[in-house]
Amino acid sequence: MNKLIALLAALSLSCPLAAKEAAPLAEDPAVEQRMVHIAEELRCLVCQNESLAGSQADLAKDLREEVRGLIKSGKSDEEVKDFLVSRYGDFVLYRPQVKPVTYALWAGPFILLLIGIGVLVSFLRKRGKQVDEQPLSEAERKRAEALLKDGQP
């Protein structure tokens, strides 16, 4: 029993010796910060609903390395984004630029909303014309009053 306690004590004391310092994210923290900033504005081409910064897909990892390389070569943020857009298209951007190719993307939801409102207004107008109010006959009015008073037909 004493040997077991001594062994456990020796193991627990040796654990801190085996611990290592966390590896830095990148050689240059400024490059890493710029890469994360740029990658948050880019869409993962595999996941599509996740940013490039948050995706763990292999392609996303490769693209992050590509972005790091472009940053290290002296490219500006816009140049890095332009490179990726030229390679993968506007889809890679979470907020594509407003240009003739993306007009439908930007205006589409508003156009659909206006069409929906127009259809709804048209439907309500037609429905209002179809429903004609007809006054109750004398017999129907007396029957309604009797129902209201007695609760029986």
C-alpha positions in Angstrom: 0.0 0.0 0.0 2.8 2.4 0.9 4.5 1.6 -2.5 1.3 2.5 -4.3 1.0 5.8 -2.5 4.7 6.6 -3.2 4.2 5.7 -6.9 1.2 8.0 -7.2 3.0 10.8 -5.4 6.0 10.5 -7.7 3.7 10.5 -10.8 1.8 13.6 -9.6 5.0 15.5 -9.0 6.4 14.6 -12.4 3.4 15.9 -14.4 4.4 19.6 -14.2 7.8 18.6 -15.5 6.2 17.1 -18.7 4.0 20.2 -19.3 4.9 22.4 -22.2 4.3 26.0 -23.0 1.5 26.6 -25.5 2.7 26.9 -29.0 2.2 30.4 -30.5 -0.5 30.7 -33.2 1.9 32.2 -35.6 5.5 33.3 -35.8 4.3 36.9 -36.0 1.3 37.9 -33.9 0.6 41.0 -36.2 0.3 38.7 -39.2 -1.9 36.3 -37.3 -4.2 39.2 -36.2 -4.5 40.5 -39.7 -5.2 37.0 -41.0 -8.0 36.4 -38.5 -9.5 39.8 -39.3 -9.5 39.0 -43.1 -10.6 35.4 -42.6 -13.7 36.5 -40.5 -14.9 38.4 -43.6 -14.5 35.4 -45.9 -16.8 32.4 -46.3 -15.5 28.8 -45.9 -16.0 27.3 -49.4 -16.7 23.9 -47.8 -19.0 24.8 -44.9 -20.5 27.8 -46.6 -22.3 29.0 -43.4 -19.1 29.5 -41.4 -16.3 32.0 -41.7 -12.9 31.0 -42.9 -11.5 31.9 -39.5 -13.9 29.5 -37.6 -13.9 26.6 -40.0 -11.9 23.5 -39.4 -12.2 22.1 -42.9 -8.9 21.2 -44.6 -9.5 23.7 -47.4 -10.1 26.4 -44.9 -6.8 25.6 -43.2 -5.1 25.8 -46.6 -6.8 29.1 -47.4 -5.7 30.6 -44.0 -2.1 29.6 -44.9 -2.5 31.2 -48.3 -3.8 34.4 -46.6 -0.8 34.3 -44.2 1.6 34.0 -47.1 0.0 36.9 -48.9 0.2 39.1 -45.8 3.8 38.2 -45.3 4.5 39.1 -48.9 3.3 42.6 -48.2 -0.2 42.5 -49.7 -2.9 44.8 -48.2 -6.2 43.4 -46.9 -8.0 44.5 -50.0 -5.4 42.9 -52.2 -5.7 39.6 -50.3 -9.5 39.7 -50.7 -9.2 40.6 -54.4 -6.9 37.7 -54.9 -9.4 35.2 -53.3 -12.3 36.7 -55.2 -10.5 36.4 -58.5 -9.7 32.8 -57.7 -13.1 31.7 -56.1 -15.6 34.3 -57.1 -17.7 36.8 -55.1 -19.2 33.8 -53.1 -16.1 33.8 -50.9 -17.0 37.2 -49.5 -19.7 37.5 -46.7 -20.4 41.0 -47.9 -19.9 41.1 -51.7 -19.3 44.4 -53.3 -22.2 46.2 -55.0 -21.6 45.9 -58.7 -23.6 44.9 -61.8 -22.9 41.2 -61.2 -24.3 41.3 -57.6 -27.2 43.7 -58.1 -29.7 40.8 -57.9 -28.1 39.6 -54.7 -28.4 43.0 -53.0 -31.8 44.1 -54.5 -33.4 40.6 -54.7 -34.9 40.5 -51.1 -36.4 44.0 -51.5 -37.9 43.3 -54.9 -39.4 40.0 -53.5 -40.8 42.0 -50.6 -42.4 44.6 -52.9 -43.9 41.9 -55.1 -45.3 40.1 -52.0 -46.9 43.3 -50.8 -48.3 44.0 -54.3 -49.8 40.5 -54.5 -51.3 40.8 -51.0 -52.9 44.2 -51.7 -54.3 42.9 -55.0 -55.7 39.8 -53.3 -57.4 41.9 -50.5 -58.9 44.3 -53.0 -60.4 41.5 -55.1 -61.7 39.8 -52.0 -63.3 43.0 -50.8 -65.2 43.3 -54.1 -66.4 39.7 -54.0 -67.9 40.0 -50.5 -71.1 42.0 -50.8 -72.9 43.0 -47.7 -76.5 42.0 -47.9 -78.9 43.4 -45.3 -80.8 40.8 -43.2 -84.4 40.2 -44.1 -87.0 40.9 -41.4 -87.3 37.2 -40.6 -83.6 36.7 -40.3 -83.3 39.8 -38.0 -86.1 38.5 -35.7 -84.5 35.1 -35.5 -81.1 36.6 -34.6 -82.7 38.7 -31.9 -84.4 35.6 -30.5 -81.1 33.7 -30.5 -79.4 36.5 -28.6 -82.2 36.8 -26.0 -83.0 33.1 -25.4 -79.9 31.4 -26.6 -82.2 28.9 -28.5 -83.4 28.9 -32.1 
